[in-house]
């Protein structure tokens, strides 16, 4: 009895590099080399296995561009000529090496091999697709499709263009191979939330993702990588297995790097003298690989030794056994704890086998035979068969991901290729508009309509070819950059030319026929794939399915926050108020559930926000703060359930910090509502570590809330790093949405009367506002003022705010002899604070810990020059010497030096303040930040009650 299954998947793809106008294109050799060294050898392996009665299983994804070239008569005829030249070269090598026994033996090996391939191709009449159909009909190989031109789908802007890539891929597969595919290889294994809906619409059952996609799924899958996951739209995602991939792909210890295997990079095309090799390389004398390679890898630094085919074949057999052994151990271990037979999915590029790894087809032959004939642990299976065997799978939401470098699309979007997408996205929009316009005008019929349709179809082909992920990949790797840029450019130029013909109604049929002949693929393409079907979109910028505007406008959000104006302890309360106010302006219904102060319990509407002020079930007691927090959470849960019973159901719960965490988690479970949490600060950061039992309790509360949240918002990149580092949160779960600031209608001049009231004279004025706790660094400011006092004897410091360090700081000012230079103002109203900002020469925030630093934005908004510590979110707001000044965190001397600079340079202060004011207007507008928060809500729209039921079952 087998303990588990293995699904072996190969992905065969080449970009469309067929060039009808010339037969010397170097890139077209990619096709011939892949056919000769990978595709034909693999088909020969499959045929031999079938002839020997080996009932194996494999899955092979063949991209539509590759299928199109394999059926193109021009490509086939050119491949025949390439193969004939290769046989001729091998024959010449046999004669040339007659006096060198080892080299001669290898030359004869190649001649025999190429003749064997020639005989096989002649049996198929060089129609490799017939070989694919034959193994498909056997039931041993499942053929699946890919997007039409291998476009990187998460970076395609419109749903119509994604749908066209999918549908044209399916149509091409069915037209050429005779069967509709059940699965798809997403180009670069690139998935983004919402793509599954389009796969479902296309009637595709499954796709493949990298392992980290499943590990970061929400909720965490019970079966790990050993079973597929159903997405919210019931399409199965199969995860590529890390261990299986590493044993083959690893550049350090993967099988293809074994010293007995053939060396890929030593080819006679580069070794032989030009006069001899010239007929077999590029006509311009450009040396290329010929496929005849006489050396083995030997070692990294040593002189290359002769290739020994017998050693390599023996090593392929050993590696096949080694690979099977480890898959058997994998399934044996997983079967011990899994509730079903585990599945291991091993995925690779097909071109690895034969082209890059010459012995790869031998390895596959050995492995498939050993598995079918000898293994008592592992059985081969296709994804379709596994889904038939286990029709019920766990469900989860998957993050955006790829199998490329670092796993999140940076290969296809970076400083080398990012410029491409604005052109592609505009082209998508233009094509959609043109197709829609022509459909509206087609009622008149006639020949003009047919010609216009032809023109649009060719424009769609040009756009699809420009969308190929291969061009961005080449630019990232800096290989054949000129070719990639030229292809990208030429397709978009042709695209523009065709749309201009449609727009003006002046279609040149001769020119249209010329463009169709240049790239004759996808003959049955249907331009109506570019017509809109739905009001929602796959939003690739944020990896989400966005609802229509009407749905956004009707969204109800329950915000949970322990503080809300007028009860404001720190920056959290003001941030919640400003965010909620802007969300209401943008059409979201917001209910804030918060703590009541004094006799303020009850419900009210504040600037359109429904505010529910609640008493904790236990009176405030400083010594039992955690109990008070817990009882407040009970009150919030009860109030929320009352709201629901009144028909006010929430679409999203938005929690702010750990103090409302228990209520947030409880409501998520009770009401099956997605939870998003904003982390404003962390206990670890406030105290530079966890030192007491109370701090540890709070730290664990933060951990639990973050783990339970579907998404997490933080206010700075610094906080993003802290959340990920301290709690191991995956990157795609966390989003940075800065805090904002309300811009004053105008910035009036400072009041001279207030100066007289405070008795600060006319000298330089420093200002600090915030809680008087050690993390704010006020003690550093006092010491710095003492150090520069003799240089600026008229300088004064105003300190606004309350806190447990107030008395200690006052005593410190006395000890330093600067008590007369410092005014402790206590709590000040917002109006007083703003007037103090306008009056100050420098606002100083020397924090030891500052997750964001909203007071810095408030200073900037009022035109106050700014000096801050190089810590947390402050370093993201302030750029030293551009929009403010910065000190080294915790360094008194650095603080004193920056104060000397600013107080001694009034023109510099004015310049910094002006630039800061411009930054605030551009980057920190609450209306824009509220829109970003709405986008985070939209990312949760795919979460359905059905999903939550499955999540609850999984957690139980």
SEZA-460381 format. One record per residue (C-alpha): x, y, z; residue in one letter. Coordinates in steps of 0.2 Angstrom, whole numbers, padded with zeros to 4 digits, always signed. Layout:
XYZa ...
//
This chain:
+0000+0000+0000x +0007+0017-0005x +0009+0030+0008x +0008+0045-0003x +0009+0053-0020x +0021+0062-0031x +0015+0074-0045x +0029+0078-0057x +0026+0094-0067x +0037+0101-0081x +0034+0118-0089x +0039+0120-0107x +0039+0138-0113x +0048+0149-0126x +0044+0167-0131x +0037+0169-0149x +0053+0171-0158x +0048+0166-0176x +0055+0179-0188x +0048+0176-0206x +0058+0189-0214x +0075+0182-0210x +0083+0165-0206x +0098+0171-0196x +0090+0177-0180x +0100+0171-0166x +0085+0171-0154x +0076+0159-0166x +0089+0146-0162x +0082+0145-0144x +0068+0135-0152x +0079+0123-0162x +0090+0120-0147x +0076+0116-0136x +0068+0105-0148x +0084+0095-0152x +0090+0094-0134x +0074+0094-0123x +0057+0092-0131x +0062+0078-0143x +0072+0068-0130x +0058+0070-0118x +0045+0063-0130x +0057+0049-0134x +0058+0044-0116x +0039+0044-0114x +0037+0034-0130x +0050+0021-0123x +0041+0020-0106x +0025+0017-0115x +0033+0004-0126x +0039-0005-0111x +0022-0005-0102x +0027+0007-0089x +0011+0015-0082x +0019+0032-0077x +0011+0049-0073x +0018+0066-0078x +0010+0083-0081x +0017+0094-0095x +0012+0113-0097x +0016+0119-0115x +0014+0137-0117x +0003+0143-0132x +0018+0153-0140x +0028+0137-0140x +0014+0126-0147x +0011+0139-0160x +0029+0138-0166x +0029+0119-0165x +0015+0119-0178x +0022+0133-0189x +0028+0126-0205x +0042+0139-0207x +0049+0135-0190x +0048+0116-0194x +0057+0118-0210x +0071+0128-0202x +0072+0116-0188x +0075+0102-0201x +0089+0112-0209x +0096+0115-0192x +0096+0097-0188x +0103+0092-0205x +0118+0104-0202x +0120+0097-0184x +0121+0079-0191x +0133+0085-0204x +0144+0094-0191x +0144+0078-0180x +0150+0068-0196x +0164+0080-0199x +0169+0079-0180x +0170+0060-0182x +0182+0061-0196x +0192+0075-0188x +0194+0066-0172x +0199+0049-0179x +0216+0050-0171x +0210+0056-0154x +0201+0040-0146x +0192+0049-0132x +0186+0063-0143x +0182+0052-0157x +0171+0041-0146x +0161+0056-0140x +0160+0063-0158x +0152+0046-0163x +0141+0046-0148x +0134+0063-0155x +0132+0057-0173x +0122+0042-0167x +0111+0052-0156x +0107+0065-0169x +0103+0052-0182x +0092+0043-0169x +0083+0060-0166x +0082+0062-0185x +0074+0045-0187x +0061+0049-0173x +0057+0066-0181x +0054+0058-0198x +0042+0045-0190x +0032+0060-0184x +0034+0070-0200x +0043+0083-0189x +0026+0086-0180x +0031+0086-0162x +0013+0090-0158x +0008+0073-0164x +0020+0065-0151x +0012+0076-0138x -0005+0070-0143x +0000+0052-0142x +0007+0053-0124x -0009+0063-0119x -0020+0049-0126x -0011+0036-0117x -0017+0044-0100x +0001+0044-0094x +0004+0063-0097x -0008+0077-0093x -0006+0092-0104x -0010+0109-0097x -0010+0126-0104x -0002+0143-0099x -0007+0161-0103x -0007+0166-0121x +0010+0174-0122x +0016+0170-0104x +0011+0188-0098x +0015+0191-0079x -0003+0192-0074x -0002+0201-0058x +0006+0216-0067x -0008+0216-0081x -0019+0231-0077x -0036+0226-0083x -0047+0211-0080x -0051+0211-0099x -0033+0209-0104x -0031+0195-0091x -0046+0186-0097x -0040+0187-0115x -0023+0180-0110x -0032+0165-0102x -0045+0162-0115x -0033+0163-0130x -0021+0151-0121x -0036+0139-0118x -0042+0141-0136x -0025+0138-0143x -0022+0122-0132x -0038+0115-0137x -0036+0119-0156x -0019+0111-0157x -0020+0097-0145x -0038+0092-0147x -0043+0093-0128x -0048+0107-0117x -0035+0109-0102x -0040+0106-0084x -0026+0115-0077x -0015+0130-0080x +0003+0135-0077x +0002+0153-0072x +0017+0162-0080x +0031+0163-0067x +0019+0154-0055x +0013+0172-0052x -0003+0173-0043x -0013+0188-0036x -0029+0187-0026x -0044+0188-0037x -0036+0179-0052x -0044+0163-0046x -0061+0170-0050x -0055+0173-0068x -0048+0155-0068x -0065+0149-0062x -0074+0158-0076x -0062+0150-0088x -0067+0133-0081x -0049+0129-0075x -0048+0117-0060x -0031+0120-0054x -0014+0130-0055x +0003+0130-0047x +0011+0141-0034x +0027+0142-0025x +0028+0135-0007x +0029+0151+0002x +0012+0155-0006x +0004+0141+0004x +0014+0145+0020x +0007+0162+0020x -0011+0158+0016x -0025+0164+0027x -0030+0154+0037x -0014+0143+0039x -0017+0127+0030x -0018+0111+0041x -0010+0100+0028x +0004+0112+0024x +0012+0109+0007x +0005+0091+0006x -0012+0094-0001x -0019+0108-0013x -0029+0122-0006x -0045+0129-0013x -0046+0147-0016x -0061+0158-0012x -0067+0154-0029x -0064+0135-0028x -0049+0133-0039x -0036+0122-0032x -0018+0128-0029x -0004+0115-0029x +0012+0120-0020x +0029+0117-0027x +0039+0107-0015x +0055+0115-0008x +0064+0099-0005x +0061+0092-0022x +0065+0108-0031x +0081+0111-0021x +0088+0094-0025x +0087+0097-0044x +0088+0116-0045x +0101+0121-0032x +0116+0129-0039x +0126+0122-0024x +0121+0104-0022x +0108+0101-0036x +0111+0085-0046x +0115+0094-0063x +0131+0102-0055x +0138+0084-0052x +0156+0084-0059x +0153+0068-0069x +0139+0077-0079x +0142+0086-0096x +0149+0103-0095x +0136+0115-0104x +0147+0130-0106x +0161+0121-0116x +0155+0119-0134x +0165+0116-0150x +0156+0132-0157x +0168+0142-0147x +0183+0130-0147x +0186+0126-0165x +0195+0138-0178x +0183+0149-0187x +0187+0142-0205x +0181+0125-0199x +0166+0130-0188x +0159+0145-0199x +0146+0135-0208x +0138+0129-0192x +0137+0146-0182x +0129+0163-0186x +0132+0169-0204x +0140+0185-0197x +0153+0174-0188x +0145+0175-0171x +0150+0160-0161x +0135+0150-0154x +0132+0133-0146x +0132+0119-0158x +0127+0105-0145x +0143+0096-0147x +0152+0097-0130x +0166+0085-0125x +0170+0089-0107x +0162+0085-0091x +0160+0098-0077x +0175+0091-0068x +0176+0104-0054x +0174+0123-0051x +0192+0128-0054x +0201+0113-0061x +0205+0110-0080x +0190+0102-0088x +0192+0083-0091x +0184+0073-0105x +0166+0068-0103x +0163+0050-0099x +0145+0045-0105x +0145+0029-0095x +0149+0038-0079x +0136+0051-0082x +0123+0038-0085x +0127+0028-0069x +0127+0045-0060x +0109+0049-0067x +0103+0032-0061x +0111+0035-0043x +0103+0052-0043x +0086+0045-0048x +0087+0033-0034x +0092+0046-0022x +0078+0058-0027x +0065+0043-0025x +0072+0039-0008x +0069+0056-0001x +0052+0058-0009x +0048+0041+0000x +0054+0048+0017x +0044+0064+0014x +0027+0055+0011x +0031+0042+0025x +0034+0056+0038x +0019+0066+0032x +0007+0051+0031x +0010+0049+0050x +0001+0065+0054x -0010+0069+0039x -0028+0064+0038x -0025+0058+0020x -0011+0052+0008x +0001+0066+0006x +0005+0074-0011x +0022+0080-0016x +0023+0092-0031x +0039+0093-0040x +0039+0107-0054x +0053+0111-0066x +0056+0120-0082x +0056+0107-0096x +0071+0115-0104x +0082+0110-0089x +0080+0092-0095x +0092+0089-0109x +0097+0107-0114x +0105+0113-0097x +0106+0096-0090x +0111+0084-0104x +0107+0069-0093x +0091+0076-0087x +0080+0064-0099x +0090+0049-0093x +0087+0054-0075x +0068+0055-0078x +0068+0039-0087x +0077+0030-0072x +0066+0039-0060x +0049+0035-0068x +0054+0017-0070x +0060+0015-0052x +0045+0023-0045x +0032+0013-0055x +0041-0004-0053x +0050-0003-0036x +0042+0010-0025x +0031+0004-0011x +0029+0021-0004x +0026+0033-0018x +0014+0032-0032x +0014+0044-0047x -0002+0055-0050x -0008+0070-0060x -0016+0085-0051x -0033+0080-0059x -0032+0063-0053x -0028+0069-0035x -0043+0081-0035x -0054+0067-0041x -0047+0056-0027x -0049+0070-0014x -0063+0082-0020x -0064+0091-0003x -0049+0102+0001x -0046+0116+0014x -0050+0134+0009x -0039+0149+0011x -0034+0166+0003x -0017+0166-0005x -0006+0181-0006x +0002+0188-0021x +0017+0178-0025x +0029+0171-0039x +0043+0158-0040x +0055+0171-0045x +0069+0179-0035x +0063+0183-0017x +0046+0177-0022x +0036+0193-0025x +0038+0199-0043x +0054+0210-0041x +0062+0201-0056x +0048+0208-0067x +0046+0225-0060x +0062+0234-0055x +0073+0249-0060x +0078+0240-0076x +0060+0236-0083x +0048+0246-0073x +0046+0258-0088x +0037+0245-0098x +0021+0244-0088x +0014+0262-0091x +0015+0259-0110x +0007+0241-0108x -0007+0248-0096x -0011+0262-0108x -0012+0250-0123x -0024+0239-0113x -0035+0253-0110x -0034+0259-0128x -0038+0242-0135x -0053+0239-0123x -0060+0256-0128x -0058+0253-0146x -0066+0235-0145x -0081+0242-0136x -0083+0257-0148x -0082+0246-0163x -0095+0234-0155x -0107+0248-0153x -0104+0253-0171x -0105+0236-0178x -0124+0236-0180x -0122+0243-0198x -0113+0227-0203x -0104+0225-0220x -0087+0222-0226x -0080+0237-0216x -0085+0229-0200x -0076+0213-0205x -0060+0223-0209x -0061+0232-0193x -0062+0216-0183x -0047+0209-0192x -0038+0225-0187x -0043+0224-0169x -0038+0205-0168x -0020+0209-0175x -0019+0224-0162x -0023+0211-0149x -0010+0200-0155x +0003+0214-0155x -0002+0219-0137x -0001+0201-0131x +0016+0199-0138x +0022+0215-0130x +0015+0208-0113x +0027+0193-0113x +0035+0192-0096x +0051+0186-0106x +0055+0204-0111x +0055+0210-0093x +0065+0195-0087x +0078+0198-0100x +0080+0216-0095x +0082+0211-0077x +0095+0198-0081x +0104+0210-0094x +0106+0196-0107x +0099+0200-0124x +0093+0217-0119x +0093+0225-0137x +0082+0211-0144x +0070+0212-0129x +0068+0231-0130x +0066+0230-0149x +0053+0217-0149x +0043+0227-0135x +0045+0243-0145x +0040+0236-0162x +0025+0227-0155x +0018+0243-0147x +0022+0253-0162x +0012+0241-0173x -0002+0241-0160x -0003+0260-0161x -0003+0259-0180x -0017+0247-0180x -0028+0256-0168x -0025+0272-0178x -0032+0263-0193x -0047+0258-0183x -0049+0276-0176x -0048+0285-0193x -0057+0271-0203x -0043+0271-0215x -0038+0253-0214x -0024+0248-0227x -0028+0230-0230x -0011+0227-0238x -0002+0233-0223x -0014+0223-0211x -0010+0207-0221x +0009+0211-0219x +0007+0213-0200x -0003+0197-0199x +0010+0187-0209x +0024+0193-0198x +0017+0185-0182x +0004+0172-0188x -0001+0165-0171x -0018+0164-0163x -0028+0163-0179x -0045+0161-0170x -0042+0175-0157x -0058+0183-0152x -0057+0202-0149x -0073+0202-0139x -0063+0195-0125x -0058+0213-0122x -0076+0218-0118x -0080+0221-0100x -0090+0208-0092x -0091+0214-0074x -0090+0230-0063x -0076+0223-0052x -0057+0221-0057x -0042+0212-0052x -0032+0226-0045x -0014+0222-0049x -0007+0237-0040x -0013+0231-0023x -0016+0212-0027x -0034+0212-0023x -0051+0210-0030x -0059+0227-0029x -0078+0229-0027x -0088+0241-0038x -0089+0259-0031x -0107+0255-0025x -0101+0242-0014x -0087+0253-0007x -0100+0266-0004x -0111+0254+0006x -0097+0247+0017x -0099+0247+0036x -0084+0247+0047x -0083+0245+0065x -0068+0253+0072x -0062+0248+0089x -0051+0260+0099x -0049+0263+0117x -0046+0282+0114x -0056+0294+0104x -0058+0313+0105x -0060+0321+0117x -0052+0307+0127x -0035+0308+0119x -0020+0300+0128x -0008+0300+0113x -0008+0301+0094x -0019+0286+0092x -0035+0295+0096x -0032+0309+0084x -0027+0297+0070x -0043+0286+0073x -0054+0302+0072x -0046+0309+0056x -0046+0292+0047x -0064+0289+0052x -0069+0307+0047x -0062+0305+0029x -0069+0287+0027x -0086+0294+0030x -0083+0308+0018x -0079+0295+0005x -0095+0285+0008x -0090+0272+0021x -0102+0270+0036x -0090+0271+0052x -0095+0265+0069x -0082+0269+0082x -0083+0259+0098x -0073+0267+0112x -0070+0270+0130x -0081+0283+0139x -0074+0296+0151x -0083+0304+0165x -0101+0304+0162x -0099+0304+0143x -0106+0286+0139x -0119+0285+0125x -0121+0287+0107x -0118+0302+0096x -0113+0307+0078x -0097+0317+0077x -0093+0323+0059x -0104+0309+0052x -0095+0296+0063x -0106+0285+0073x -0097+0285+0090x -0102+0273+0104x -0094+0278+0120x -0094+0263+0133x -0090+0261+0151x -0079+0247+0156x -0087+0234+0167x -0074+0238+0180x -0070+0256+0186x -0053+0263+0181x -0039+0257+0193x -0021+0261+0189x -0015+0246+0199x -0026+0234+0189x -0025+0241+0172x -0026+0224+0163x -0042+0220+0171x -0050+0237+0166x -0044+0233+0148x -0052+0216+0148x -0069+0223+0155x -0069+0237+0142x -0067+0223+0129x -0082+0214+0136x -0092+0230+0135x -0087+0232+0117x -0092+0215+0112x -0109+0217+0120x -0112+0233+0111x -0106+0226+0095x -0119+0212+0096x -0132+0224+0100x -0128+0234+0084x -0129+0218+0074x -0146+0213+0082x -0152+0230+0076x -0147+0226+0058x -0131+0236+0058x -0120+0222+0052x -0101+0226+0050x -0092+0222+0033x -0075+0225+0042x -0069+0226+0060x -0054+0238+0061x -0045+0237+0078x -0032+0249+0084x -0019+0242+0095x -0019+0228+0107x -0030+0237+0120x -0046+0232+0110x -0038+0215+0103x -0048+0203+0113x -0065+0211+0107x -0058+0211+0089x -0054+0193+0089x -0070+0188+0098x -0081+0198+0086x -0072+0191+0071x -0076+0173+0077x -0094+0176+0083x -0099+0187+0068x -0088+0179+0054x -0082+0196+0049x -0064+0199+0042x -0053+0208+0054x -0040+0222+0050x -0028+0229+0063x -0018+0245+0064x -0003+0244+0075x +0001+0261+0081x +0015+0256+0093x +0023+0241+0101x +0027+0237+0119x +0044+0231+0114x +0048+0247+0106x +0041+0258+0120x +0053+0250+0133x +0067+0245+0121x +0063+0227+0126x +0052+0216+0137x +0057+0218+0155x +0042+0215+0166x +0028+0202+0168x +0015+0216+0163x +0025+0220+0147x +0026+0202+0143x +0007+0200+0144x +0005+0215+0133x +0017+0208+0121x +0008+0192+0120x -0009+0201+0117x -0001+0210+0102x +0005+0194+0095x -0012+0186+0097x -0021+0200+0089x -0008+0201+0074x -0010+0183+0071x -0029+0183+0071x -0030+0198+0059x -0033+0195+0041x -0022+0211+0037x -0011+0222+0047x -0008+0241+0044x +0007+0250+0051x +0011+0268+0051x +0029+0267+0045x +0041+0256+0036x +0050+0255+0053x +0035+0248+0061x +0033+0236+0047x +0050+0229+0051x +0047+0228+0069x +0030+0219+0067x +0038+0206+0055x +0054+0204+0066x +0045+0202+0082x +0030+0192+0077x +0036+0183+0061x +0022+0191+0051x +0023+0187+0032x +0027+0203+0021x +0011+0202+0011x +0000+0203+0026x +0007+0220+0032x +0004+0236+0023x +0011+0253+0027x -0002+0267+0028x +0006+0283+0035x -0003+0294+0048x -0008+0311+0041x -0011+0328+0047x -0025+0341+0045x -0018+0356+0036x -0023+0373+0043x -0034+0384+0032x -0020+0397+0034x -0004+0399+0044x -0007+0415+0054x +0008+0424+0062x +0012+0420+0080x +0004+0430+0094x +0016+0442+0102x +0003+0443+0117x +0006+0424+0120x +0025+0427+0121x +0022+0440+0134x +0010+0429+0144x +0023+0415+0144x +0037+0427+0149x +0049+0421+0136x +0055+0437+0129x +0061+0439+0111x +0075+0426+0110x +0075+0409+0101x +0061+0398+0106x +0062+0379+0106x +0045+0369+0108x +0041+0351+0113x +0024+0343+0114x +0020+0325+0119x +0018+0313+0134x +0031+0316+0147x +0039+0298+0147x +0056+0293+0145x +0054+0286+0127x +0051+0304+0121x +0068+0310+0126x +0064+0326+0134x +0078+0323+0147x +0090+0324+0132x +0083+0340+0127x +0085+0348+0144x +0103+0343+0144x +0107+0349+0127x +0099+0366+0131x +0111+0367+0146x +0126+0364+0135x +0121+0378+0122x +0115+0390+0135x +0131+0401+0135x +0130+0402+0116x +0111+0407+0116x +0108+0415+0133x +0091+0421+0127x +0085+0404+0121x +0069+0397+0130x +0061+0380+0129x +0042+0376+0130x +0037+0359+0135x +0018+0355+0133x +0011+0339+0139x +0008+0328+0154x +0015+0311+0160x +0023+0301+0174x +0040+0310+0171x +0034+0328+0173x +0041+0330+0191x +0057+0321+0187x +0060+0333+0172x +0056+0348+0182x +0069+0343+0195x +0082+0339+0181x +0080+0357+0175x +0083+0364+0192x +0099+0353+0194x +0105+0359+0177x +0103+0377+0181x +0091+0380+0167x +0074+0381+0176x +0072+0399+0171x +0074+0394+0153x +0061+0381+0153x +0042+0382+0154x +0032+0367+0158x +0014+0371+0151x +0005+0354+0155x -0009+0350+0144x -0013+0362+0130x -0028+0362+0119x -0026+0359+0100x -0028+0378+0097x -0015+0382+0110x -0003+0369+0103x -0005+0376+0085x -0001+0393+0091x +0014+0387+0100x +0020+0379+0084x +0019+0395+0075x +0028+0404+0088x +0043+0392+0090x +0059+0394+0080x +0062+0375+0081x +0051+0361+0086x +0061+0347+0094x +0057+0329+0096x +0072+0319+0102x +0062+0302+0104x +0071+0286+0109x +0056+0277+0101x +0043+0284+0089x +0033+0272+0078x +0027+0287+0067x +0029+0304+0075x +0013+0313+0070x +0018+0328+0081x +0032+0331+0068x +0019+0332+0054x +0009+0344+0064x +0025+0355+0066x +0028+0354+0048x +0010+0359+0044x +0011+0375+0054x +0028+0380+0046x +0039+0376+0061x +0057+0371+0058x +0060+0353+0064x +0073+0344+0073x +0070+0325+0077x +0079+0310+0082x +0085+0297+0069x +0073+0284+0075x +0057+0274+0069x +0045+0283+0058x +0053+0300+0061x +0067+0295+0049x +0055+0292+0036x +0047+0309+0038x +0062+0320+0040x +0077+0321+0027x +0091+0329+0036x +0096+0346+0027x +0081+0345+0016x +0065+0347+0026x +0072+0347+0043x +0086+0342+0054x +0091+0325+0062x +0101+0320+0077x +0108+0303+0082x +0096+0294+0093x +0100+0296+0112x +0116+0307+0108x +0115+0323+0118x +0130+0330+0109x +0122+0327+0092x +0106+0336+0098x +0116+0351+0105x +0126+0352+0088x +0110+0352+0078x +0102+0365+0089x +0118+0376+0087x +0116+0375+0068x +0098+0379+0067x +0097+0393+0080x +0112+0401+0071x +0105+0400+0054x +0088+0408+0052x +0088+0407+0033x +0091+0389+0034x +0077+0386+0046x +0065+0395+0034x +0070+0385+0019x +0068+0369+0029x +0051+0374+0035x +0045+0378+0017x +0051+0362+0010x +0043+0353+0024x +0026+0361+0021x +0026+0356+0003x +0030+0338+0008x +0015+0337+0021x +0003+0343+0007x +0009+0330-0005x +0012+0315+0006x +0002+0316+0022x -0016+0321+0017x -0029+0311+0027x -0041+0310+0012x -0028+0300+0002x -0023+0290+0017x -0041+0285+0020x -0042+0280+0002x -0027+0269+0005x -0036+0261+0020x -0051+0258+0010x -0040+0248-0002x -0035+0237+0012x -0054+0234+0016x -0056+0230-0002x -0043+0216-0001x -0054+0208+0012x -0069+0208+0001x -0065+0191-0006x -0068+0184+0011x -0085+0176+0011x -0096+0169+0025x -0092+0152+0017x -0073+0155+0020x -0076+0160+0038x -0085+0143+0041x -0070+0134+0034x -0058+0145+0044x -0067+0141+0060x -0067+0122+0057x -0049+0123+0053x -0045+0132+0069x -0055+0120+0080x 
//
